[in-house]
């Protein structure tokens, strides 16, 4: 029962449980009705099938792996499960085909060797799956823009000058990954030999996906749990044979598992528990060491803690005895979070509405739109941003609030928003090279700037923080200042207890325009950490 209860969580990482075959096999092993099968890669009796990867694919989808399921016997249910597993993998580890795309083909309708290359869209022409006539790649992209299933994948290659495509030796198109397979090689219930290719931008995930598919359905091959190898020749003149179906061994001490889970089991019992979790284990050495064999279906096992977790699942979380901790501690709220929560309530009571914006933003939001140079912001950059909207970690809360106002311009005026969240700036003195600061930011958007409204909010916040007005060491004061984001002569710097904690003022018309706003706006942003 505990195994079943944990399936929902494990489906996120155990890809073999995404199909009925893997689920049933896993339960059978767990109930000790069968032993975990041994998956083998075999060489064909004749010439090995070959997939040649050309240099042109490097700019689109550079990686490809392949395998053959020989003499497989499909039924309607098995065939449906085979197709369903591919779709579930596409939505899961393949990240909606962005990282990996799977193609399955009737090998008996094709002639190797196969070539994986990239061509201009106008040069690719074939009859796609379930269509009656040939189309160029350009035509297909237009056709599939109205297809409820395939339109979600078009953006992956739509803007590329070259599209990936796989041919056989006769020039027959197998597929145009990651969009559609060719109709010529489509598989059916009567297919006996299946050629499987996985192309993508992530080599490791492509190999995992291929391993999962072949291990799940090699059960239906004439020689059970055997997969025929395919040679893949890469542009660097290196060749590899797939699928890898690699087994590896890990060592974990029994006392480590007992300590981490909170149980007292013998090494032999722990080895038995792990074996039930598809991790064949045995006690070796001094009697406290457990050697675990990691099968190709368990790509989720990365660290010893993953093995400990599986031991806990097999033991049963409900069977772990509850015990009082040996060290008695009294929990207390983190002071900065406590101050944040208290301020949220009172700023909302002052008539402002709280917003929660993204911690990541574009370089333009924190630099160009505010009249700053990006190098002056000390922004932490994302090394591989997926979109232009998430290029850097925010260095100020102001752009997020202005974008929120822009998205709610139809709401009745005035708009009074605030946010209390972290900003991130580079800091070479920290081990991670960056530091978070808790800021409070508020904006007032109306037909008039409302500087007095923002000033009044500052006075209220300082009153709540027990900081009196005045230039003495315990008080606060505002002094005239300038800033590229503010209107000249309408900006002030806030000093509290002798430290500069932020600025307030009327935003410059150029800044307002860049955020697609039309009314005057005043803002306040301060660092609340000095008040702890």
Secondary structure as UniProt FT lines:
FT   HELIX           2..5
FT   HELIX           7..10
FT   TURN            11..13
FT   HELIX           15..18
FT   HELIX           20..30
FT   TURN            31..32
FT   STRAND          40..42
FT   STRAND          49..53
FT   HELIX           55..59
FT   STRAND          63..69
FT   HELIX           76..91
FT   TURN            92..98
FT   STRAND          100..106
FT   HELIX           107..109
FT   STRAND          114..119
FT   HELIX           121..123
FT   STRAND          125..126
FT   TURN            129..130
FT   STRAND          135..136
FT   HELIX           137..143
FT   HELIX           144..146
FT   TURN            148..149
FT   HELIX           150..152
FT   HELIX           154..156
FT   TURN            157..159
FT   STRAND          163..167
FT   TURN            169..170
FT   STRAND          173..176
FT   TURN            177..179
FT   STRAND          180..182
FT   TURN            184..185
FT   TURN            189..190
FT   STRAND          194..200
FT   HELIX           203..217
FT   HELIX           218..220
FT   TURN            224..225
FT   STRAND          226..228
FT   STRAND          230..233
FT   TURN            235..236
FT   STRAND          239..242
FT   STRAND          248..253
FT   HELIX           254..261
FT   HELIX           267..276
FT   TURN            277..278
FT   STRAND          280..284
FT   TURN            285..288
FT   STRAND          289..294
FT   TURN            296..297
FT   TURN            299..300
FT   HELIX           304..315
FT   HELIX           317..319
FT   HELIX           335..349
FT   TURN            350..351
FT   STRAND          353..354
FT   STRAND          360..361
FT   HELIX           363..366
FT   HELIX           368..370
FT   HELIX           374..376
FT   TURN            377..378
FT   TURN            383..384
FT   TURN            388..389
FT   STRAND          392..393
FT   HELIX           398..406
FT   TURN            407..410
FT   STRAND          415..426
FT   TURN            428..429
FT   TURN            431..432
FT   STRAND          434..445
FT   HELIX           451..464
FT   TURN            465..466
FT   TURN            473..474
FT   STRAND          476..480
FT   TURN            484..485
FT   STRAND          486..496
FT   TURN            497..498
FT   STRAND          499..507
FT   HELIX           509..514
FT   TURN            515..516
FT   STRAND          521..527
FT   HELIX           529..531
//
